[in-house]
Amino acid sequence: MPNRMLINRDSKPIPCEECGLPTLYVARLVSGDGSLLGQTMVCTTCRQHRADADATPVR
């Protein structure tokens, strides 16, 4: 199983410095065997925008 990023649904988001929306969360990085690798901050809005931009074909 690959590494995963888990966001606690009960956590309260804070405003993101990039987009300004209150969609910045603390996420746990978990390995395939379930052990904790660390924590990071993730903006669910900016992350989606990056994924959309990466899917755009380059000409």
N, CA, C, O and CB atoms as a CASP TS submission, in Angstrom:
PFRMAT TS
TARGET T0000
AUTHOR 0000-0000-0000
METHOD Language model
MODEL 1
PARENT N/A
ATOM      1  N   MET     1       0.857  -1.178   0.000  1.00  0.00           N
ATOM      2  CA  MET     1       0.000   0.000   0.000  1.00  0.00           C
ATOM      3  C   MET     1       0.907   1.246   0.000  1.00  0.00           C
ATOM      4  O   MET     1       1.909   1.273   0.714  1.00  0.00           O
ATOM      5  CB  MET     1      -0.977  -0.005   1.245  1.00  0.00           C
ATOM      6  N   PRO     2       0.570   2.261  -0.781  1.00  0.00           N
ATOM      7  CA  PRO     2       1.395   3.483  -0.845  1.00  0.00           C
ATOM      8  C   PRO     2       1.220   4.355   0.395  1.00  0.00           C
ATOM      9  O   PRO     2       0.316   4.145   1.203  1.00  0.00           O
ATOM     10  CB  PRO     2       1.043   4.296  -2.096  1.00  0.00           C
ATOM     11  N   ASN     3       2.097   5.324   0.520  1.00  0.00           N
ATOM     12  CA  ASN     3       1.983   6.312   1.600  1.00  0.00           C
ATOM     13  C   ASN     3       0.718   7.130   1.387  1.00  0.00           C
ATOM     14  O   ASN     3       0.278   7.332   0.255  1.00  0.00           O
ATOM     15  CB  ASN     3       3.239   7.240   1.656  1.00  0.00           C
ATOM     16  N   ARG     4       0.138   7.601   2.495  1.00  0.00           N
ATOM     17  CA  ARG     4      -1.107   8.364   2.415  1.00  0.00           C
ATOM     18  C   ARG     4      -1.005   9.639   3.240  1.00  0.00           C
ATOM     19  O   ARG     4      -0.187   9.743   4.154  1.00  0.00           O
ATOM     20  CB  ARG     4      -2.297   7.513   2.894  1.00  0.00           C
ATOM     21  N   MET     5      -1.846  10.597   2.903  1.00  0.00           N
ATOM     22  CA  MET     5      -1.974  11.829   3.661  1.00  0.00           C
ATOM     23  C   MET     5      -3.388  11.831   4.232  1.00  0.00           C
ATOM     24  O   MET     5      -4.366  11.757   3.488  1.00  0.00           O
ATOM     25  CB  MET     5      -1.692  13.110   2.768  1.00  0.00           C
ATOM     26  N   LEU     6      -3.491  11.918   5.570  1.00  0.00           N
ATOM     27  CA  LEU     6      -4.788  11.850   6.230  1.00  0.00           C
ATOM     28  C   LEU     6      -5.097  13.165   6.930  1.00  0.00           C
ATOM     29  O   LEU     6      -4.292  13.673   7.710  1.00  0.00           O
ATOM     30  CB  LEU     6      -4.825  10.690   7.232  1.00  0.00           C
ATOM     31  N   ILE     7      -6.273  13.706   6.640  1.00  0.00           N
ATOM     32  CA  ILE     7      -6.734  14.938   7.282  1.00  0.00           C
ATOM     33  C   ILE     7      -7.817  14.565   8.275  1.00  0.00           C
ATOM     34  O   ILE     7      -8.772  13.873   7.922  1.00  0.00           O
ATOM     35  CB  ILE     7      -7.262  15.977   6.232  1.00  0.00           C
ATOM     36  N   ASN     8      -7.681  15.014   9.506  1.00  0.00           N
ATOM     37  CA  ASN     8      -8.671  14.762  10.537  1.00  0.00           C
ATOM     38  C   ASN     8      -9.905  15.598  10.223  1.00  0.00           C
ATOM     39  O   ASN     8      -9.815  16.824  10.161  1.00  0.00           O
ATOM     40  CB  ASN     8      -8.110  15.090  11.957  1.00  0.00           C
ATOM     41  N   ARG     9     -11.044  14.966  10.026  1.00  0.00           N
ATOM     42  CA  ARG     9     -12.286  15.661   9.662  1.00  0.00           C
ATOM     43  C   ARG     9     -12.783  16.572  10.779  1.00  0.00           C
ATOM     44  O   ARG     9     -13.555  17.495  10.517  1.00  0.00           O
ATOM     45  CB  ARG     9     -13.368  14.648   9.309  1.00  0.00           C
ATOM     46  N   ASP    10     -12.357  16.333  12.020  1.00  0.00           N
ATOM     47  CA  ASP    10     -12.783  17.153  13.147  1.00  0.00           C
ATOM     48  C   ASP    10     -11.923  18.395  13.346  1.00  0.00           C
ATOM     49  O   ASP    10     -12.262  19.260  14.154  1.00  0.00           O
ATOM     50  CB  ASP    10     -12.769  16.334  14.400  1.00  0.00           C
ATOM     51  N   SER    11     -10.812  18.490  12.616  1.00  0.00           N
ATOM     52  CA  SER    11      -9.921  19.639  12.790  1.00  0.00           C
ATOM     53  C   SER    11     -10.526  20.887  12.150  1.00  0.00           C
ATOM     54  O   SER    11     -11.294  20.801  11.192  1.00  0.00           O
ATOM     55  CB  SER    11      -8.533  19.345  12.182  1.00  0.00           C
ATOM     56  N   LYS    12     -10.172  22.021  12.687  1.00  0.00           N
ATOM     57  CA  LYS    12     -10.673  23.302  12.181  1.00  0.00           C
ATOM     58  C   LYS    12      -9.665  23.880  11.185  1.00  0.00           C
ATOM     59  O   LYS    12      -8.483  23.997  11.509  1.00  0.00           O
ATOM     60  CB  LYS    12     -10.930  24.305  13.353  1.00  0.00           C
ATOM     61  N   PRO    13     -10.111  24.241   9.981  1.00  0.00           N
ATOM     62  CA  PRO    13      -9.197  24.822   8.992  1.00  0.00           C
ATOM     63  C   PRO    13      -8.828  26.257   9.355  1.00  0.00           C
ATOM     64  O   PRO    13      -9.552  26.936  10.083  1.00  0.00           O
ATOM     65  CB  PRO    13      -9.828  24.782   7.595  1.00  0.00           C
ATOM     66  N   ILE    14      -7.698  26.696   8.839  1.00  0.00           N
ATOM     67  CA  ILE    14      -7.254  28.079   9.011  1.00  0.00           C
ATOM     68  C   ILE    14      -7.071  28.690   7.624  1.00  0.00           C
ATOM     69  O   ILE    14      -6.985  27.950   6.644  1.00  0.00           O
ATOM     70  CB  ILE    14      -5.923  28.157   9.848  1.00  0.00           C
ATOM     71  N   PRO    15      -7.010  30.024   7.512  1.00  0.00           N
ATOM     72  CA  PRO    15      -6.823  30.658   6.207  1.00  0.00           C
ATOM     73  C   PRO    15      -5.458  30.308   5.594  1.00  0.00           C
ATOM     74  O   PRO    15      -4.434  30.319   6.277  1.00  0.00           O
ATOM     75  CB  PRO    15      -6.962  32.178   6.339  1.00  0.00           C
ATOM     76  N   CYS    16      -5.470  30.005   4.319  1.00  0.00           N
ATOM     77  CA  CYS    16      -4.258  29.682   3.562  1.00  0.00           C
ATOM     78  C   CYS    16      -3.558  30.972   3.153  1.00  0.00           C
ATOM     79  O   CYS    16      -4.214  31.940   2.767  1.00  0.00           O
ATOM     80  CB  CYS    16      -4.595  28.821   2.310  1.00  0.00           C
ATOM     81  N   GLU    17      -2.230  30.992   3.235  1.00  0.00           N
ATOM     82  CA  GLU    17      -1.471  32.179   2.825  1.00  0.00           C
ATOM     83  C   GLU    17      -1.496  32.378   1.315  1.00  0.00           C
ATOM     84  O   GLU    17      -1.344  33.505   0.844  1.00  0.00           O
ATOM     85  CB  GLU    17      -0.029  32.070   3.303  1.00  0.00           C
ATOM     86  N   GLU    18      -1.684  31.311   0.551  1.00  0.00           N
ATOM     87  CA  GLU    18      -1.675  31.397  -0.913  1.00  0.00           C
ATOM     88  C   GLU    18      -3.012  31.880  -1.471  1.00  0.00           C
ATOM     89  O   GLU    18      -3.060  32.863  -2.210  1.00  0.00           O
ATOM     90  CB  GLU    18      -1.330  30.041  -1.512  1.00  0.00           C
ATOM     91  N   CYS    19      -4.107  31.185  -1.114  1.00  0.00           N
ATOM     92  CA  CYS    19      -5.406  31.496  -1.714  1.00  0.00           C
ATOM     93  C   CYS    19      -6.305  32.347  -0.812  1.00  0.00           C
ATOM     94  O   CYS    19      -7.275  32.939  -1.286  1.00  0.00           O
ATOM     95  CB  CYS    19      -6.120  30.217  -2.062  1.00  0.00           C
ATOM     96  N   GLY    20      -5.985  32.410   0.490  1.00  0.00           N
ATOM     97  CA  GLY    20      -6.769  33.216   1.418  1.00  0.00           C
ATOM     98  C   GLY    20      -8.028  32.544   1.947  1.00  0.00           C
ATOM     99  O   GLY    20      -8.705  33.096   2.814  1.00  0.00           O
ATOM    100  N   LEU    21      -8.344  31.373   1.442  1.00  0.00           N
ATOM    101  CA  LEU    21      -9.543  30.664   1.892  1.00  0.00           C
ATOM    102  C   LEU    21      -9.252  29.863   3.159  1.00  0.00           C
ATOM    103  O   LEU    21      -8.116  29.438   3.370  1.00  0.00           O
ATOM    104  CB  LEU    21     -10.068  29.733   0.783  1.00  0.00           C
ATOM    105  N   PRO    22     -10.249  29.652   3.995  1.00  0.00           N
ATOM    106  CA  PRO    22     -10.037  28.881   5.228  1.00  0.00           C
ATOM    107  C   PRO    22     -10.051  27.374   4.952  1.00  0.00           C
ATOM    108  O   PRO    22     -10.936  26.658   5.420  1.00  0.00           O
ATOM    109  CB  PRO    22     -11.117  29.233   6.271  1.00  0.00           C
ATOM    110  N   THR    23      -9.066  26.904   4.190  1.00  0.00           N
ATOM    111  CA  THR    23      -9.013  25.498   3.785  1.00  0.00           C
ATOM    112  C   THR    23      -7.643  24.869   4.039  1.00  0.00           C
ATOM    113  O   THR    23      -7.269  23.904   3.372  1.00  0.00           O
ATOM    114  CB  THR    23      -9.368  25.370   2.313  1.00  0.00           C
ATOM    115  N   LEU    24      -6.894  25.412   4.998  1.00  0.00           N
ATOM    116  CA  LEU    24      -5.569  24.889   5.331  1.00  0.00           C
ATOM    117  C   LEU    24      -5.696  23.990   6.555  1.00  0.00           C
ATOM    118  O   LEU    24      -6.194  24.417   7.597  1.00  0.00           O
ATOM    119  CB  LEU    24      -4.548  26.048   5.592  1.00  0.00           C
ATOM    120  N   TYR    25      -5.244  22.742   6.425  1.00  0.00           N
ATOM    121  CA  TYR    25      -5.368  21.739   7.482  1.00  0.00           C
ATOM    122  C   TYR    25      -4.002  21.151   7.819  1.00  0.00           C
ATOM    123  O   TYR    25      -3.074  21.193   7.011  1.00  0.00           O
ATOM    124  CB  TYR    25      -6.341  20.621   7.059  1.00  0.00           C
ATOM    125  N   VAL    26      -3.896  20.601   9.032  1.00  0.00           N
ATOM    126  CA  VAL    26      -2.743  19.781   9.389  1.00  0.00           C
ATOM    127  C   VAL    26      -3.079  18.363   8.953  1.00  0.00           C
ATOM    128  O   VAL    26      -4.146  17.845   9.281  1.00  0.00           O
ATOM    129  CB  VAL    26      -2.410  19.859  10.941  1.00  0.00           C
ATOM    130  N   ALA    27      -2.172  17.735   8.216  1.00  0.00           N
ATOM    131  CA  ALA    27      -2.390  16.376   7.740  1.00  0.00           C
ATOM    132  C   ALA    27      -1.272  15.472   8.249  1.00  0.00           C
ATOM    133  O   ALA    27      -0.122  15.894   8.377  1.00  0.00           O
ATOM    134  CB  ALA    27      -2.464  16.338   6.195  1.00  0.00           C
ATOM    135  N   ARG    28      -1.629  14.228   8.535  1.00  0.00           N
ATOM    136  CA  ARG    28      -0.643  13.232   8.943  1.00  0.00           C
ATOM    137  C   ARG    28      -0.185  12.467   7.708  1.00  0.00           C
ATOM    138  O   ARG    28      -1.004  12.101   6.864  1.00  0.00           O
ATOM    139  CB  ARG    28      -1.228  12.261  10.017  1.00  0.00           C
ATOM    140  N   LEU    29       1.112  12.226   7.600  1.00  0.00           N
ATOM    141  CA  LEU    29       1.662  11.398   6.536  1.00  0.00           C
ATOM    142  C   LEU    29       1.855  10.007   7.115  1.00  0.00           C
ATOM    143  O   LEU    29       2.582   9.832   8.093  1.00  0.00           O
ATOM    144  CB  LEU    29       3.013  11.985   5.971  1.00  0.00           C
ATOM    145  N   VAL    30       1.199   9.011   6.509  1.00  0.00           N
ATOM    146  CA  VAL    30       1.189   7.653   7.032  1.00  0.00           C
ATOM    147  C   VAL    30       1.734   6.709   5.960  1.00  0.00           C
ATOM    148  O   VAL    30       1.353   6.793   4.793  1.00  0.00           O
ATOM    149  CB  VAL    30      -0.247   7.232   7.471  1.00  0.00           C
ATOM    150  N   SER    31       2.634   5.805   6.374  1.00  0.00           N
ATOM    151  CA  SER    31       3.202   4.840   5.433  1.00  0.00           C
ATOM    152  C   SER    31       2.188   3.741   5.140  1.00  0.00           C
ATOM    153  O   SER    31       1.136   3.672   5.775  1.00  0.00           O
ATOM    154  CB  SER    31       4.512   4.233   5.990  1.00  0.00           C
ATOM    155  N   GLY    32       2.505   2.902   4.195  1.00  0.00           N
ATOM    156  CA  GLY    32       1.626   1.806   3.808  1.00  0.00           C
ATOM    157  C   GLY    32       1.330   0.840   4.936  1.00  0.00           C
ATOM    158  O   GLY    32       0.266   0.223   4.960  1.00  0.00           O
ATOM    159  N   ASP    33       2.269   0.699   5.883  1.00  0.00           N
ATOM    160  CA  ASP    33       2.048  -0.219   7.010  1.00  0.00           C
ATOM    161  C   ASP    33       1.350   0.461   8.193  1.00  0.00           C
ATOM    162  O   ASP    33       1.149  -0.169   9.232  1.00  0.00           O
ATOM    163  CB  ASP    33       3.379  -0.802   7.472  1.00  0.00           C
ATOM    164  N   GLY    34       0.975   1.747   8.047  1.00  0.00           N
ATOM    165  CA  GLY    34       0.235   2.458   9.081  1.00  0.00           C
ATOM    166  C   GLY    34       1.074   3.270  10.044  1.00  0.00           C
ATOM    167  O   GLY    34       0.527   3.921  10.934  1.00  0.00           O
ATOM    168  N   SER    35       2.397   3.249   9.888  1.00  0.00           N
ATOM    169  CA  SER    35       3.238   4.021  10.806  1.00  0.00           C
ATOM    170  C   SER    35       3.269   5.494  10.380  1.00  0.00           C
ATOM    171  O   SER    35       3.230   5.823   9.195  1.00  0.00           O
ATOM    172  CB  SER    35       4.678   3.439  10.851  1.00  0.00           C
ATOM    173  N   LEU    36       3.340   6.357  11.384  1.00  0.00           N
ATOM    174  CA  LEU    36       3.349   7.802  11.151  1.00  0.00           C
ATOM    175  C   LEU    36       4.714   8.228  10.611  1.00  0.00           C
ATOM    176  O   LEU    36       5.745   7.939  11.217  1.00  0.00           O
ATOM    177  CB  LEU    36       3.014   8.575  12.457  1.00  0.00           C
ATOM    178  N   LEU    37       4.714   8.916   9.468  1.00  0.00           N
ATOM    179  CA  LEU    37       5.947   9.432   8.877  1.00  0.00           C
ATOM    180  C   LEU    37       6.205  10.875   9.281  1.00  0.00           C
ATOM    181  O   LEU    37       7.356  11.304   9.357  1.00  0.00           O
ATOM    182  CB  LEU    37       5.890   9.324   7.364  1.00  0.00           C
ATOM    183  N   GLY    38       5.140  11.624   9.541  1.00  0.00           N
ATOM    184  CA  GLY    38       5.280  13.025   9.915  1.00  0.00           C
ATOM    185  C   GLY    38       3.966  13.756   9.705  1.00  0.00           C
ATOM    186  O   GLY    38       2.919  13.146   9.487  1.00  0.00           O
ATOM    187  N   GLN    39       4.048  15.082   9.777  1.00  0.00           N
ATOM    188  CA  GLN    39       2.881  15.923   9.564  1.00  0.00           C
ATOM    189  C   GLN    39       3.245  17.042   8.599  1.00  0.00           C
ATOM    190  O   GLN    39       4.410  17.417   8.465  1.00  0.00           O
ATOM    191  CB  GLN    39       2.355  16.496  10.904  1.00  0.00           C
ATOM    192  N   THR    40       2.228  17.565   7.933  1.00  0.00           N
ATOM    193  CA  THR    40       2.425  18.670   7.009  1.00  0.00           C
ATOM    194  C   THR    40       1.153  19.513   6.988  1.00  0.00           C
ATOM    195  O   THR    40       0.109  19.089   7.483  1.00  0.00           O
ATOM    196  CB  THR    40       2.784  18.154   5.579  1.00  0.00           C
ATOM    197  N   MET    41       1.249  20.688   6.422  1.00  0.00           N
ATOM    198  CA  MET    41       0.085  21.540   6.219  1.00  0.00           C
ATOM    199  C   MET    41      -0.354  21.359   4.766  1.00  0.00           C
ATOM    200  O   MET    41       0.481  21.334   3.862  1.00  0.00           O
ATOM    201  CB  MET    41       0.404  23.055   6.550  1.00  0.00           C
ATOM    202  N   VAL    42      -1.655  21.236   4.545  1.00  0.00           N
ATOM    203  CA  VAL    42      -2.174  21.071   3.189  1.00  0.00           C
ATOM    204  C   VAL    42      -3.427  21.922   3.016  1.00  0.00           C
ATOM    205  O   VAL    42      -4.341  21.890   3.840  1.00  0.00           O
ATOM    206  CB  VAL    42      -2.480  19.579   2.891  1.00  0.00           C
ATOM    207  N   CYS    43      -3.448  22.677   1.931  1.00  0.00           N
ATOM    208  CA  CYS    43      -4.621  23.464   1.577  1.00  0.00           C
ATOM    209  C   CYS    43      -5.413  22.648   0.565  1.00  0.00           C
ATOM    210  O   CYS    43      -4.915  22.336  -0.516  1.00  0.00           O
ATOM    211  CB  CYS    43      -4.227  24.881   1.003  1.00  0.00           C
ATOM    212  N   THR    44      -6.630  22.308   0.915  1.00  0.00           N
ATOM    213  CA  THR    44      -7.435  21.483   0.017  1.00  0.00           C
ATOM    214  C   THR    44      -7.828  22.230  -1.258  1.00  0.00           C
ATOM    215  O   THR    44      -8.040  21.600  -2.294  1.00  0.00           O
ATOM    216  CB  THR    44      -8.683  21.001   0.736  1.00  0.00           C
ATOM    217  N   THR    45      -7.929  23.542  -1.202  1.00  0.00           N
ATOM    218  CA  THR    45      -8.258  24.334  -2.395  1.00  0.00           C
ATOM    219  C   THR    45      -7.056  24.431  -3.325  1.00  0.00           C
ATOM    220  O   THR    45      -7.174  24.132  -4.513  1.00  0.00           O
ATOM    221  CB  THR    45      -8.733  25.746  -1.997  1.00  0.00           C
ATOM    222  N   CYS    46      -5.917  24.837  -2.812  1.00  0.00           N
ATOM    223  CA  CYS    46      -4.715  24.971  -3.639  1.00  0.00           C
ATOM    224  C   CYS    46      -4.286  23.620  -4.211  1.00  0.00           C
ATOM    225  O   CYS    46      -3.833  23.541  -5.353  1.00  0.00           O
ATOM    226  CB  CYS    46      -3.569  25.584  -2.820  1.00  0.00           C
ATOM    227  N   ARG    47      -4.430  22.565  -3.418  1.00  0.00           N
ATOM    228  CA  ARG    47      -4.063  21.225  -3.870  1.00  0.00           C
ATOM    229  C   ARG    47      -4.893  20.838  -5.077  1.00  0.00           C
ATOM    230  O   ARG    47      -4.362  20.275  -6.033  1.00  0.00           O
ATOM    231  CB  ARG    47      -4.246  20.198  -2.744  1.00  0.00           C
ATOM    232  N   GLN    48      -6.188  21.129  -5.052  1.00  0.00           N
ATOM    233  CA  GLN    48      -7.061  20.815  -6.176  1.00  0.00           C
ATOM    234  C   GLN    48      -6.682  21.642  -7.403  1.00  0.00           C
ATOM    235  O   GLN    48      -6.694  21.124  -8.519  1.00  0.00           O
ATOM    236  CB  GLN    48      -8.528  21.062  -5.799  1.00  0.00           C
ATOM    237  N   HIS    49      -6.348  22.914  -7.215  1.00  0.00           N
ATOM    238  CA  HIS    49      -5.947  23.762  -8.335  1.00  0.00           C
ATOM    239  C   HIS    49      -4.669  23.234  -8.978  1.00  0.00           C
ATOM    240  O   HIS    49      -4.546  23.239 -10.203  1.00  0.00           O
ATOM    241  CB  HIS    49      -5.748  25.212  -7.868  1.00  0.00           C
ATOM    242  N   ARG    50      -3.705  22.774  -8.155  1.00  0.00           N
ATOM    243  CA  ARG    50      -2.456  22.206  -8.692  1.00  0.00           C
ATOM    244  C   ARG    50      -2.748  20.940  -9.472  1.00  0.00           C
ATOM    245  O   ARG    50      -2.162  20.721 -10.532  1.00  0.00           O
ATOM    246  CB  ARG    50      -1.451  21.909  -7.557  1.00  0.00           C
ATOM    247  N   ALA    51      -3.644  20.101  -8.967  1.00  0.00           N
ATOM    248  CA  ALA    51      -3.995  18.857  -9.660  1.00  0.00           C
ATOM    249  C   ALA    51      -4.652  19.168 -11.003  1.00  0.00           C
ATOM    250  O   ALA    51      -4.368  18.497 -11.996  1.00  0.00           O
ATOM    251  CB  ALA    51      -4.937  17.992  -8.788  1.00  0.00           C
ATOM    252  N   ASP    52      -5.519  20.169 -11.047  1.00  0.00           N
ATOM    253  CA  ASP    52      -6.162  20.571 -12.297  1.00  0.00           C
ATOM    254  C   ASP    52      -5.146  21.117 -13.280  1.00  0.00           C
ATOM    255  O   ASP    52      -5.218  20.820 -14.472  1.00  0.00           O
ATOM    256  CB  ASP    52      -7.243  21.612 -12.032  1.00  0.00           C
ATOM    257  N   ALA    53      -4.199  21.910 -12.798  1.00  0.00           N
ATOM    258  CA  ALA    53      -3.165  22.485 -13.663  1.00  0.00           C
ATOM    259  C   ALA    53      -2.237  21.407 -14.214  1.00  0.00           C
ATOM    260  O   ALA    53      -1.816  21.479 -15.369  1.00  0.00           O
ATOM    261  CB  ALA    53      -2.352  23.531 -12.897  1.00  0.00           C
ATOM    262  N   ASP    54      -1.917  20.405 -13.388  1.00  0.00           N
ATOM    263  CA  ASP    54      -1.061  19.315 -13.835  1.00  0.00           C
ATOM    264  C   ASP    54      -1.739  18.455 -14.898  1.00  0.00           C
ATOM    265  O   ASP    54      -1.060  17.842 -15.722  1.00  0.00           O
ATOM    266  CB  ASP    54      -0.660  18.455 -12.655  1.00  0.00           C
ATOM    267  N   ALA    55      -3.065  18.405 -14.887  1.00  0.00           N
ATOM    268  CA  ALA    55      -3.809  17.591 -15.846  1.00  0.00           C
ATOM    269  C   ALA    55      -3.971  18.307 -17.190  1.00  0.00           C
ATOM    270  O   ALA    55      -4.374  17.684 -18.172  1.00  0.00           O
ATOM    271  CB  ALA    55      -5.182  17.233 -15.276  1.00  0.00           C
ATOM    272  N   THR    56      -3.664  19.606 -17.246  1.00  0.00           N
ATOM    273  CA  THR    56      -3.793  20.360 -18.481  1.00  0.00           C
ATOM    274  C   THR    56      -2.650  19.996 -19.430  1.00  0.00           C
ATOM    275  O   THR    56      -1.484  20.094 -19.049  1.00  0.00           O
ATOM    276  CB  THR    56      -3.804  21.880 -18.194  1.00  0.00           C
ATOM    277  N   PRO    57      -2.962  19.578 -20.658  1.00  0.00           N
ATOM    278  CA  PRO    57      -1.897  19.217 -21.592  1.00  0.00           C
ATOM    279  C   PRO    57      -1.048  20.445 -21.988  1.00  0.00           C
ATOM    280  O   PRO    57      -1.556  21.555 -22.144  1.00  0.00           O
ATOM    281  CB  PRO    57      -2.502  18.563 -22.849  1.00  0.00           C
ATOM    282  N   VAL    58       0.231  20.200 -22.139  1.00  0.00           N
ATOM    283  CA  VAL    58       1.155  21.253 -22.549  1.00  0.00           C
ATOM    284  C   VAL    58       1.377  21.132 -24.039  1.00  0.00           C
ATOM    285  O   VAL    58       1.631  20.044 -24.556  1.00  0.00           O
ATOM    286  CB  VAL    58       2.503  21.166 -21.775  1.00  0.00           C
ATOM    287  N   ARG    59       1.279  22.272 -24.735  1.00  0.00           N
ATOM    288  CA  ARG    59       1.456  22.248 -26.207  1.00  0.00           C
ATOM    289  C   ARG    59       2.795  22.780 -26.587  1.00  0.00           C
ATOM    290  O   ARG    59       3.123  22.838 -27.772  1.00  0.00           O
ATOM    291  CB  ARG    59       0.372  23.056 -26.912  1.00  0.00           C
TER
END
